[in-house]
Amino acid sequence: MSSTYIETPILYDSSLELLSINLPTNISKTIKHLPFNDHDFVPAITRTTDEFGDSLSKAGDFYSFQDPEKSIIKKISYRVINGGTSVVFTPIIFGNSFGWKLNSIQFNLPSILLPNCITISQESSDFLVVDLLLDINVFITLRIPVNSFFQNENKLQYSTLYQWCHYSIPYSFDSRKPLHIQALNHLNLIIPLKDGGLLKFTRDTAFGNALVIPFTDSSYVDKFTFSFFGSRKKENEDGIPDVIDLNGTDKVSTRAVLDLVAQENSLITISIDKSIKIWNLNETRLIRKLKLNDHLPKSLHRLLFNLKPTSLLSLVNNTLVVFLPIEPKIIKIFSITDDLSLDEQQSILPDIKPEWHFHSYKVLKIDDSCKIWISWCFNKARLLQQVDVSSDGTLTWNEVYDNSELTNSLDNEFIQLQSGGFEQVGSIVQQNLQN
């Protein structure tokens, strides 16, 4: 296994200014676009005095700009803090030879953000669109000028609030609870539900009235069985239960969608029970249902995917790559045939020890071959692997460190104070140097 690499520290500027914005707490007034007074911006939820606890992230992720060459800022990171009542967005640039002065932006919400119910998209290279779903059924859409991340360029003024902030209640999630939200673009959102259903939110503009369309399969009828008989936990022919408990209090259908990818008019989803569904995106109807169990040994048929939504699917042209976060960890590469069947091209077993947890992966298709990068995590350590899959099925693995070598280094301190007021966050970004 080749281990050619370079190390690049990830630096966080501790002097980065924080712009904190309290969003309106008067929901009715905000939906109607009425004038505000000072009391409408008092935080609805009292912040605690536990600064350390409040600063801990409940969730977070990165968003990569669609056309990074047109923007100085290449990525945006977000963190959900204060028990889910605040979201912090931080700009990321690679190289700052001009000495740009940037700031993070914190939005304080009128209520608690539902788990995994935040998504970021782009209206253009100048505007980010952030959609958030709160526990009071309120949808908040933020249209953030990218220039607002530069100091002294803030466009997020209360006097123009309705130009960058929009509240709506397009759907009641009291009976059909969301599992997560994923944006296809700034006009179309997909919302998988805990009862196994799927909703499409579509609008003409970022602040336009959303048309909510359920995808057509049996989930709407099944939701009544889910509501009244979910506790019986019936099993299907593979021995997989219809319903599982989430944290011992919340029930989730095993048909619930964990990840999805879209291409042109097709939407492909993967669910907890390892089923893959292909949908017509415009007509919001089911075209084909496939089972990953048809490509797995019987001993793995009853295993379920992790409940937490994560990136399991990658679609490039007619090549579908599926990561199976089970033991043993498996990567399946399929070709989607003309009749929408899955023709298995490759089954890959990553060379990784069981204690390493899957984080994410990326796929690059080059003619008839592809490159796959896989990120693993364990405690404070991170491991990046890359495998080349040739057209004849030959695998060539590359990684930064030998797996066992890095495992023995887990006690090392990855966060340390650097000179000049910078902190080193995480470990390293690895760049493969293979020809």
C-alpha positions in Angstrom: 0.0 0.0 0.0 1.4 3.4 -1.0 1.6 6.1 1.6 2.7 9.1 -0.4 1.2 12.3 1.0 1.7 15.8 2.3 0.4 17.4 5.5 -1.4 20.8 5.6 -2.4 22.2 9.0 -6.0 23.4 9.3 -5.8 26.8 11.0 -8.6 28.7 12.8 -8.1 32.4 13.3 -9.0 33.0 17.0 -9.4 36.7 16.3 -12.3 36.1 13.9 -15.1 38.4 14.7 -18.6 37.0 15.5 -21.7 38.8 14.2 -24.6 37.7 16.4 -28.1 38.2 15.1 -31.3 37.6 17.0 -34.1 36.5 14.6 -37.7 37.6 15.3 -39.7 35.8 17.9 -43.1 37.0 16.9 -43.9 34.3 14.3 -47.3 35.7 13.2 -45.9 39.2 12.6 -42.9 37.9 10.7 -45.0 35.7 8.4 -47.2 38.7 7.6 -44.2 41.0 7.0 -45.5 43.5 9.6 -43.3 46.2 11.2 -41.3 45.2 14.3 -40.6 46.8 17.7 -37.6 46.1 20.0 -39.5 43.4 22.0 -39.9 41.3 18.9 -36.1 40.5 18.9 -35.7 39.4 22.5 -34.5 35.8 22.5 -37.5 33.5 23.2 -35.3 30.9 25.0 -33.1 32.0 27.9 -29.4 31.4 27.3 -27.7 29.6 30.2 -24.6 30.9 32.0 -22.7 27.7 31.0 -20.6 29.2 28.3 -18.7 25.9 27.7 -21.9 23.8 27.5 -23.6 26.4 25.2 -20.6 26.4 22.9 -20.6 22.6 22.4 -21.9 21.7 18.9 -24.9 19.5 18.6 -24.3 19.1 14.9 -22.3 20.6 12.1 -21.2 20.2 8.5 -19.5 21.9 5.6 -20.9 23.3 2.5 -18.8 23.6 -0.7 -19.5 26.4 -3.1 -20.7 25.2 -6.5 -18.2 27.3 -8.4 -15.4 28.0 -6.0 -13.3 29.8 -8.7 -15.8 32.6 -8.6 -15.6 33.1 -4.9 -12.8 34.0 -2.4 -14.7 31.9 0.2 -14.5 28.3 -0.9 -16.5 26.6 1.9 -18.8 27.4 4.7 -18.9 25.5 8.0 -21.9 25.5 10.3 -22.4 24.5 13.9 -25.6 24.1 15.9 -25.0 25.3 19.4 -26.9 26.6 22.5 -29.0 23.4 22.7 -30.2 23.8 19.1 -31.3 27.5 19.4 -28.3 29.0 17.5 -26.4 28.3 14.3 -23.0 29.6 13.6 -21.7 29.9 10.0 -17.9 30.3 9.5 -16.2 31.1 6.1 -13.2 29.0 5.0 -10.6 30.2 2.5 -7.5 28.5 1.2 -4.7 31.0 1.3 -5.2 34.6 2.3 -2.4 36.5 0.7 -4.5 39.7 0.5 -5.2 39.6 4.2 -9.0 39.6 4.0 -10.8 40.3 7.3 -13.6 37.8 7.8 -16.3 37.2 10.4 -18.5 34.3 11.5 -22.3 34.9 11.6 -24.4 33.5 14.4 -28.2 33.4 14.1 -30.2 33.0 17.3 -33.4 31.2 16.5 -36.9 31.8 18.1 -37.1 28.1 19.0 -35.2 24.8 18.8 -33.9 23.5 15.5 -35.1 19.9 14.8 -32.2 17.4 14.5 -30.7 17.2 10.9 -33.3 19.8 9.7 -30.9 22.4 8.2 -29.7 22.5 4.6 -27.6 24.9 2.5 -27.8 25.7 -1.2 -26.8 28.6 -3.5 -29.1 31.0 -5.4 -26.0 32.4 -7.1 -22.3 32.9 -6.4 -23.4 36.0 -4.4 -26.1 34.4 -2.2 -26.4 31.4 0.1 -29.8 30.0 0.9 -30.2 28.3 4.3 -33.4 26.4 5.2 -34.2 25.5 8.8 -37.1 23.6 10.3 -37.9 24.4 14.0 -39.8 22.3 16.5 -42.8 24.7 16.3 -43.4 23.8 12.6 -41.9 27.1 11.4 -39.7 27.0 8.3 -37.0 29.7 8.3 -35.3 30.6 5.0 -32.2 32.8 5.2 -30.9 34.5 2.0 -27.3 35.4 3.1 -25.1 37.7 0.9 -21.7 36.1 0.7 -20.2 39.6 1.3 -21.6 39.6 4.8 -18.8 37.2 5.8 -16.3 40.1 5.2 -15.8 42.6 8.0 -17.5 46.0 7.5 -19.6 44.5 4.6 -22.6 43.3 6.7 -25.8 43.3 4.6 -27.9 41.7 7.3 -29.6 44.7 8.8 -32.8 44.7 10.7 -34.1 47.5 8.6 -34.0 45.2 5.5 -34.9 42.0 7.4 -37.5 40.8 4.9 -35.0 40.9 2.2 -32.8 38.2 3.8 -35.2 36.4 6.3 -38.4 34.6 5.6 -40.8 32.7 7.9 -43.5 30.2 6.7 -45.5 27.3 7.9 -46.0 25.3 4.6 -46.8 22.0 6.2 -47.7 20.6 9.6 -45.3 18.0 10.8 -47.3 17.1 13.9 -48.5 13.8 12.5 -45.7 13.1 10.0 -42.4 14.0 11.6 -39.3 14.8 9.5 -36.1 12.8 9.7 -33.9 15.3 7.9 -33.9 17.8 5.1 -31.8 17.9 1.9 -31.7 20.6 -0.8 -31.5 19.6 -4.4 -31.1 23.3 -5.2 -32.4 26.5 -3.7 -35.8 26.0 -5.2 -36.4 22.3 -4.4 -36.0 20.5 -1.1 -36.6 16.8 -0.2 -37.8 15.9 3.3 -37.7 12.2 4.3 -40.2 11.4 7.1 -39.9 9.1 10.1 -42.9 7.1 8.9 -41.0 6.2 5.7 -42.7 8.9 3.5 -41.0 11.5 1.3 -42.0 15.1 0.6 -40.9 17.5 -2.1 -40.9 21.2 -1.3 -40.8 23.3 -4.5 -41.0 27.1 -4.9 -40.5 29.7 -7.6 -38.0 31.9 -5.6 -36.1 31.4 -2.3 -38.9 33.2 -0.5 -41.8 32.0 -2.6 -44.7 30.0 -1.3 -43.7 26.4 -1.1 -45.8 23.7 -2.8 -45.6 20.5 -0.8 -46.0 17.3 -2.8 -45.8 13.8 -1.2 -44.0 11.2 -3.3 -46.5 8.5 -4.4 -45.9 5.0 -3.0 -47.5 3.1 -0.1 -46.1 5.2 2.7 -49.1 7.4 3.1 -51.3 4.4 3.7 -48.6 2.7 5.7 -48.4 5.7 8.1 -51.8 4.8 9.6 -50.4 1.3 10.3 -47.3 3.0 11.6 -49.3 5.2 14.0 -51.6 2.6 15.4 -49.7 -0.6 15.2 -46.0 0.5 15.1 -45.3 -0.9 18.5 -45.9 -4.5 17.3 -42.7 -4.3 15.2 -43.7 -6.7 12.5 -41.0 -8.1 10.4 -40.7 -8.5 6.6 -39.5 -11.6 4.7 -35.9 -10.7 5.4 -36.5 -10.6 9.1 -36.3 -6.8 9.2 -38.8 -5.1 11.6 -41.2 -2.5 10.2 -40.4 -0.1 13.1 -37.5 0.5 15.3 -37.1 2.7 18.4 -35.1 5.8 18.3 -33.6 6.6 21.7 -36.2 4.4 23.3 -39.0 7.1 22.9 -39.4 7.8 19.2 -40.4 5.2 16.6 -38.9 5.3 13.1 -40.0 3.2 10.1 -37.2 1.1 8.6 -38.4 2.4 5.3 -37.2 5.9 6.3 -34.7 7.4 3.9 -31.2 8.0 5.1 -29.7 9.5 1.9 -30.6 10.5 -1.6 -29.1 11.6 -4.8 -30.7 13.3 -7.8 -29.7 13.4 -11.5 -31.9 15.2 -14.1 -35.4 13.8 -13.5 -34.5 10.9 -11.3 -34.2 10.6 -7.5 -32.5 7.6 -5.9 -33.0 7.0 -2.2 -31.6 4.5 0.3 -33.4 3.6 3.5 -32.7 2.0 6.9 -33.8 -1.5 5.7 -31.2 -1.3 2.8 -33.8 -0.8 0.1 -33.0 1.4 -2.9 -35.9 3.3 -4.6 -35.8 5.1 -7.9 -38.3 8.0 -8.3 -39.5 10.2 -11.0 -38.7 13.6 -9.6 -41.1 15.7 -11.6 -44.0 13.4 -11.2 -43.0 12.5 -7.6 -43.9 8.8 -8.1 -42.0 5.5 -7.5 -40.6 3.9 -10.6 -38.5 1.0 -9.2 -37.8 -0.6 -5.8 -34.6 -2.6 -5.4 -33.1 -4.5 -2.4 -29.4 -4.4 -1.5 -30.0 -7.8 0.2 -30.1 -9.3 -3.3 -26.4 -8.4 -3.5 -25.4 -9.5 0.0 -24.9 -12.9 1.8 -27.9 -14.1 3.8 -26.1 -13.6 7.0 -26.3 -9.8 6.5 -29.9 -9.6 5.5 -31.3 -8.7 8.9 -28.7 -6.0 9.6 -30.0 -2.4 9.5 -28.2 0.8 8.6 -27.4 3.4 11.3 -30.3 5.7 12.0 -28.3 8.9 11.6 -28.7 10.4 8.1 -25.3 10.3 6.3 -23.8 10.2 2.9 -24.2 6.7 1.6 -24.9 7.2 -2.1 -22.9 8.7 -4.9 -24.2 8.9 -8.5 -22.1 9.7 -11.5 -23.8 9.3 -14.8 -25.2 5.8 -14.7 -22.8 4.6 -12.0 -24.2 4.3 -8.5 -21.7 3.8 -5.6 -23.2 2.6 -2.3 -21.4 2.6 1.1 -22.8 0.0 3.5 -22.0 1.0 7.1 -22.3 -2.5 8.5 -19.7 -5.1 9.5 -17.9 -5.9 7.4 -17.9 -2.4 5.8 -18.6 -2.8 2.1 -18.6 -0.5 -1.0 -20.8 -1.6 -3.8 -20.4 -0.2 -7.4 -23.4 -0.7 -9.6 -24.2 0.2 -13.2 -27.8 1.3 -13.6 -29.2 -0.5 -16.6 -31.8 0.8 -19.1 -34.6 -1.1 -17.3 -33.4 0.6 -14.0 -32.0 -2.6 -12.5 -28.6 -2.7 -10.7 -25.8 -4.5 -12.4 -23.1 -5.0 -9.8 -19.6 -4.1 -11.1 -17.5 -4.3 -8.0 -17.6 -5.1 -4.3 -14.9 -3.5 -2.2 -13.9 -4.4 1.4 -11.9 -1.4 2.8 -8.7 -2.3 4.5 -9.7 -0.8 7.9 -9.9 -2.0 11.5 -13.4 -2.4 13.1 -12.8 0.5 15.6 -12.7 3.0 12.8 -16.1 4.6 12.1 -17.2 5.7 8.7 -17.6 9.5 8.3 -18.0 10.2 4.6 -16.7 9.5 1.1 -16.3 11.1 -2.3 -16.3 9.5 -5.8 -14.6 10.7 -9.0 -15.5 8.9 -12.2 -12.8 9.0 -15.0 -13.9 7.1 -18.1 -14.3 3.5 -17.1 -12.4 3.8 -13.8 -13.0 5.7 -10.6 -11.3 7.1 -7.6 -12.9 6.8 -4.1 -11.8 8.8 -1.1 -13.1 7.5 2.3 -12.9 9.5 5.6 -12.8 7.5 8.9 -12.8 8.7 12.5 -12.0 7.3 15.8 -11.8 9.5 18.9 -9.7 12.5 17.9 -8.0 10.7 15.0 -8.9 10.9 11.4 -7.9 8.6 8.5 -8.2 9.4 4.8 -8.0 6.5 2.4 -8.1 6.5 -1.4 -8.7 3.6 -3.7 -8.3 3.5 -7.5 -10.7 1.2 -9.2 -9.5 0.4 -12.7 -11.8 -0.7 -15.6 -10.7 -4.4 -15.1 -11.6 -4.3 -11.3 -8.0 -3.9 -10.0 -7.9 -2.1 -6.7 -5.0 0.2 -5.7 -5.2 1.5 -2.1 -3.4 4.6 -0.8 -3.6 6.1 2.7 -1.7 8.7 4.8 -0.5 6.3 7.4 -0.6 2.6 7.9 -3.8 1.7 9.7 -2.1 0.1 12.7 0.4 2.9 12.9 -2.2 5.6 13.2 -4.2 3.5 15.7 -1.2 3.4 18.0 -1.0 7.3 17.8 -4.5 8.0 19.2 -3.2 9.4 22.5 -1.5 12.3 20.6 -2.8 15.8 21.2 -4.3 17.1 17.9 -5.3 20.6 19.2 -2.4 22.8 20.2 -1.8 26.5 20.5 0.2 28.0 17.6 2.0 31.2 17.5 0.3 34.3 16.2 -3.1 33.7 17.9 -4.0 30.6 15.8 -5.2 27.2 16.9 -4.7 24.0 15.0 -8.1 22.4 14.7 -8.5 18.7 13.9 -5.5 17.0 12.5 -4.5 17.4 8.9 -5.8 17.6 5.4 -4.1 15.0 3.3 -3.4 15.4 -0.4 -2.6 12.3 -2.4 0.4 12.7 -4.7 0.0 9.6 -6.8 0.5 10.1 -10.5 
